[in-house]
Amino acid sequence: MKKISILFILPDLETGGAERIVTTIANHLPREKFEAKILLLRKEGGYLEFLNDDVEIIDIKTPRIRHSLKPILQEIRKRKPDIVFSGFGEVNAYLALFIKFFPKIKFIARETNVVSQHVTRKEIRFFYKFYNNYHRIICQSNDMRNDLIENFKIKKEKLIKINNPVDFEFINEKLAVSEKPETFKDDFKNVVAIGNLSSRKGFDNLLKVFSHLKNENILLHILGDGRDKDLLHQMKTDLGLENVIFHGQQKNPYQFLKFADLFILSSRYEGFPNVLLEAGACGIYSLANNCPGGITEIIQPGITGEISDIENHEKFAEKLRSILKENHEKEQIRNSIKSRFSKEIILKEYEGLLENI
């Protein structure tokens, strides 16, 4: 039986959500049915070391997305895969215009965010006029799906909702070797937030929330790096937040999640936040901002977490304070996530899509 060849496309394999998902799919697709290759604009990133040896990497050595289209099209023409699976919004948009040049190849786009919130540049939004050229478009949440229908006139039959998978085996391996970070204090409650230091993740609001918690024995640990790093560090200084610690990007964030008393998602919008799923997989209760991107599909109030409006800084701080006084069943949180989002469940949905297309 001829294997189905799939060419995944990503900018790199840095430790972000889209990269984690594509790595998981490529690693676990059954080899008797599928042959997976990953085309990277640049061969770098933390997930390279987790990729199976039998997944071929094609490095086109193109640092900027805007210069990547020609070499991507050349590789597609040269390799003639059965399926092209583009996993990054901006690349998805550019590719949409050229799909009809490859009539024998099926094209799948996996969206990463609520597009109308995330894509603001007119020159990128232009390409979404051709998005119906894709054979299927994967949305991780109802918010993403509805946004594409309402704001970009995408045909409903093109859209398929598949949630993000959680690799419990991988996470449990990391938790097994994780020791408590030195910055965690036993006489304090330790709250963790993880994400790129950009406006989208809402850490500016989170710092304002913690300005209402200065006199509490509560520490906020922020993991991540990004273009707003200096701005946020200055904001911490201006607000006098000695209860906030920036840790930069961490190779093993599970070390922090394992010992956290609470996880915070402060984003202004999401796609379907892996970090919220993974916090739950670590048995950690969450407090999430009420933003678009599948939050209500993940959070089961009173079981896995709570949802509140972070723009009301004082109310969010009070909610955070009250949650930290409660006890939450770690195993119940884990089971809730595992029963809905384990990689075994989600990968079957991906297999079905890739076979049936």
Secondary structure, DSSP 8 states (H G I E B T S, - for coil): ---EEEEEEES---SSHHHHHHHHHHHHS-TTTEEEEEEESS--SGGGGGS-TTSEEEE---SSGGG-HHHHHHHHHHH--SEEEE-SHHHHHHHHTTGGG-TTSEEEEE--S-HHHH---HHHHGGGGGGGGSSEEEESSHHHHHHHHHHH---GGGEEE----B-HHHHHHHHHT----TT--TTSEEEEEES-SSGGGTHHHHHHHHTT-TTSSEEEEEE---TTHHHHHHHHHHHT-TTEEEEE--S-THHHHHT-SEEEE--S--SS-HHHHHHHHTT--EEEE--TTTHHHH--BTTTEEEE-TTSHHHHHHHHHHHTTS---HHHHHHHHHHHHBHHHHHHHHHHHHHH-
